[in-house]
Amino acid sequence: MNFQRCFNTSEDTFPLPPHLRALYGPFGFPQPPEDRPYITSNFVMSLDGRASFRELEGRTGGHEISRSSEDRWLMDFLRAHHDAQLMGANTLREEPGKDVRGWDFGIDDDELRIYRRETLKLRPQTIIVVTALGNVDVSLPIFNSARVEPWLLTTENGETNLKSRLKAVGREGTIKIISVGSGKWLDLAAAVALLRQRHGIQTLLCEGGPTVYAELLQKRLIDEDFRTLSSQVLGLSTVPTIDRPSSYGGVSYEPETAPWFKLISLHYSLPYHVFFRLRYQGPRPGHGMK
């Protein structure tokens, strides 16, 4: 594997096997906040910052931008170290998978899967799908895979819809549903607090999409970003009504409020990929101004 370390100042809290430590360097997280999980994100993006060929049916997944075995391994590495993954329902719809039915988002690397289970002794790989209205196809692989444990995070109305869908296909009570609030929109701040306080989730990895990430960032709930930079340019969408989104979503800031991130580690894979680990620092009003 062509994965090289350039710089790494991470905490050293995980007992990596010696050959993985030699490859990646130390890896760890600070203590999570008391009231919510420590939240990171992982996306691949192009040189112009775009995260998806969204308008091209069947070609919307991040693997179309990455095309890297090293990036795929790093994704498994990150999944292995988190209690759970978080993703929006649109990500399920837009990631077609090899058979056009979608992925189960499980860890493919056998060594990392065993390491998670036997060394870290973490819960079964848990994937939490965010769906305010409960409009999710429960026949997708993620809900029928022995490799992962899917949860559904929704509102009270969404819970009613989901229970009806599951009952209709004879799967009532087979998927964990967590409801937060009774409004039309899901309050992610309240939701992640509930995941920590009632369900023991201490580390949470956001894997999309940009809309979910943007809300977490806007509410200052993102602690770290893992970013793969793929050295290609996507450009504008071929369909004017469907944007090719930025990996940072639709947020907007002024110079005084724009958040900064501190570089924690830097790896690369020649000749096309750079892997950043960045820790949220917040706005730096007036920094560097005379």
C-alpha positions, 0 to 999 in steps of 0.5 A: 500500500502506497500510504506515506506519513508526512506529519503527525501530532495525534494523541496516542491513545489507541493500541495500534499493532506495531505495523499499523503504528509504523504506517500511520503513526500514533492515533487517538482522540481527546476526551469527549465532551460530557454532553455529546460525542466527540464528532469527526467527519470523513469526506473526499473532495476534489481540488475545487472542493466538490464532493460529488458528481451528484447529477450523474445517476449511478456515479454520485459516490465519493469513490468516483472522486477518490479512486484510491485503495489507500483512501478506502483503507483509511476509511476503514481505519477511521470506522474501526476507531469510532463508536458509530457512524452518522449519515443522512438518508440522502447518502443512502439514496445517492450511493448506488454501490456495485449492484446499484442497491447501495452499500452496507458501509461496513469495514472491508479490511479483515484486520481492522474489523478484528482489531475493532472487535477484539482489541478495542472491544467496541460495540458492533459497527453501528450506523446511524441514519438521519431521516426527519420524515422516515422516508427510508427504503428498509430493503437496502443492504445497510438494513440487511447486513450481518456486518453492521447494526443500523439505527434510525434517527428521526422525529416522532412523526418519522418514527410513526412512518418508519414503524409502519414501513417495517410492519408492512414488510414483516420487520416490526421491531427489528431496527432500532429507532431513536426519535427526537422532537415532534417537529418537521425538522430534526434537531441534530444538537439535541439528537447527538446529545441523546446519543451520548446520554442515553446510548453511550456513543462517545465518538461519532464519525459523520460520513455525509452528506454535506447537508448533515455536515453543514448543520453540525459545523454551523452549530459548532458540533464538529471537532475534527475533519478527516479530508482526502484531497483527490487531485482532480477538478470536477467543475460545475454540474452538467444539470444547472438545477442540481449542484455538485456540492462542496464537502463543507455544505451550504454554510456561509461565513464572514471573515470574522466568523469563518472557522479555522482548523488546525492541522493534526496530521498529514499523509499522502499517496503519490501521485494523486492523494493527500490525507488531512486530519484537521481539528476545529479551532473556531473563528479567529477575528482579526487574526493577522490584521494590522 
